[in-house]
Amino acid sequence: MFLRTLLIICTLFQLCYLPFSNAASLINVPLNPNLSDFNTETYRFIHRLLNKRVLSGVPRGSLPFTRKQVTAFLLEASQKHESGQITLSNNDLKRLRELLAFYSEAGTGIPPDRRLHVMSLTDDASYRFSFDLRAGQREITRIVDNQSDIPSDEGNMHLTTLFPHLYGQFEDSFAFTSDMAYRFLYGDIFNDVYPDESKYRQLEGELKNRTAINSYVKFKLPMLELQFGTDNLQWGPGYHGNLMVSPNPIAIDMLKFQSKFKTVSFTAFTGVLEDNAEEINDKFISGHRIEGFFWNWFGIGISEVVVYGNRFEPGYLNPVNIYLINEQTISRADSRAPGSGDNVLASVDLRFRPKDNFEIYGEVLVDDGNPAASFYHWDTKFGILGGIYLTDPFGLADTDFHAEYTFINQYTYTHVNPVNVYKHFTSVIGHHIGSDADNLWMELRRRWTNKLETVLGYELERHGQGNINKNHPADAPKDDVWTPLSGITESEHRLKIGFNWVNIGDYSFYGEWNRIWRRNIGNRDGVHETGNEIQAKMLFRI
């Protein structure tokens, strides 16, 4: 309620008093691939340029980027290519030009090949309002070869989605956006697809509805940008997930500010979390992160987050707080959970580029406990993530290879107080695998033309019998230890073959086949299953 009231007041003030602008450069490039168009291709291409060391000094672990930042990256690459400082492949150069045209309104100066908006009102000297409309169709087929006694989703699911997007900017000081996805689900409904998106109950029946919205206003102030509204964040070096903050939950209502000085960025936010449990209300999250990239080969990020509930704490709004120090004082105000305290998590991540086209990165997260005193104690909650990223390996042009491993131990993200569990609705705020799990992900991508790309991937995910909602039992021994992948371990092997055909600013087609092997389903010994999943997705910008 506090954040919503503050949002309304600041918006009215800004609309009354601010002058106007001509570009949409303050708007963020969305992180949710199921909400917007061509944002996935944007981030992949920027990551590729960073790994080739075409760009320098970019703290890529603090996302999202703004359109202005993306435009600056693209223009830097273009200028270096034209001056002969770098050489880009034909496919990279074509993709660069397509993106320069797509982000033309943010200042690239490259006109697009087609109309980008259904409607646009602009005065080049003062303002721009735009309305976009996209339409998408997604098909999911799941086939189980040997059905176990545990029911599995099987059949054909159809999803038709409309993506209206209304946004605008006044001069360089104020912008707003409302990016929406109105989905219609029919056929065999799989409950794990868009589980936390909003539902219109009057439409529930054979045809179901799901809706997601990212909507915020943004102010540019001296030395920082201030944002109010609903959005996603991503903190950390991972390409398949991050331990601290990942964009897998549905967007969070937040107040955020971000500041950048040369190659260092600082981000702080406070957001409102939700839970499906009726007894959990007034749940909040606050966090801050500082990240820098130096000497064109070394990056470091330090993050800290606190989740708390049953009351609102202005003390956590202070962006220069150290939660690990002041949490004990602040959490005493919560008399309904005496002695439990709030849920504080901290992480450090590093990335190294010892040479062009080669990145090594890692992240360590600590969630309560004291690993220095007793590493194996049950309250030593931690996660580790590490990986490598190769561009054009072994001289194969237009190729990207990723390998990433994540381990999260038994009680990480859990909490003795249910309101402080590290999740938003049903989704983990950190890595999507959750507690008591590990994940190995490898992916090889090759772009054959500027539009056609193929992908070959393998993923192994394992889960012990713990989960984010299963805290350490109150009657367990105080000197109990955590167990790696506790109890009977459930595992899933997934082999993926896919392709995409993308014309930036116009349309995209995605298709993939997954062969899946599941073992010990539901952590039950000897319960196995194999199957196939086929997906096709099309998006067209009207």
Secondary structure, DSSP 4 states (H G I P E B T S, - for coil): -HHHHHHHHHHHHHHHH----S--TTSB--S-TTTSSSHHHHHHHHHHHHHTTSS-S--TTEEPPBHHHHHHHHHHHHHHHHTTS----HHHHHHHHHHHHHTGGGTT----SS---SEEEEETTTEEEEEEEEEEEEEEEEEESS--SS----EEEEEEEEEEEEEEEETTTEEEEEEEEEEEEEES--TTSSTTSB--GGG-SSSEEEEEEEEEEEEEETTEEEEEEEE--EESS-SS--SSB-S-SPPEEEEEEEEEETTEEEEEEEEEE--SSTT--SEEEEEEEEEEEETTTEEEEEEEEEEEESS--GGGG-TT--HHHHHHHHGGG-TTSTTT--EEEEEEEEEEEEETTEEEEEEEEEESS-TTT-TTBTT--EEEEEEEEEESGGG-TTEEEEEEEEEE-TTTT--SSGGGSSEETTEESS-TT-SSEEEEEEEEEEESSSSEEEEEEEEEEEE-S--TT-PPPTTS-TT-B--TT-SSPEEEEEEEEEEEEEETTTEEEEEEEEEEEEESGGG-TT--EEEEEEEEEEEEE-
